[in-house]
Amino acid sequence: MKQSLIKYVPTVFIAFVFVQSLFFKFTGSYETDYIFGVLGAWSGLGFFGNYGGYIIGVAELIASILLFTRFHGLGALMAMGIMTGAIFFHLFTPLGVVMPEFSEAGEVIGNDGGLLFTMACFVWLSGAFLAIRDFQNPQGTLNKIARNIVNHGA
């Protein structure tokens, strides 16, 4: 029972964060428009401002699904990769750590106090924990991939 909880608590946490954010990413919410608009303008990649939310949302959905399959180690690595990007963009671009909160009319009514950034950090840590567990497990997908690389010199 304890081993199951150790695995499923971070798994469910990551999936919860990713799946609940899909509503924002797939409906063109003000928050999503703001985040990806800033990143699109900063990077000079206009398409990312327009479609970045959908691209990241699809990646988060795939990672969430993989977390509940025998390929959960790959889902954990995907979660880490996605959140590495999020953390980087929060820290090293004009986006910043504190995100504005919007009313239903699209007016800024406050900020999130860094909650989105904090959640990204916890998702990254949860993904790292799950990836390390899978790598250490002789039956884990990441362990098998690593052994295959070592044995075949890829």
Disulfide bonds with the S-S distance in Angstrom:
none
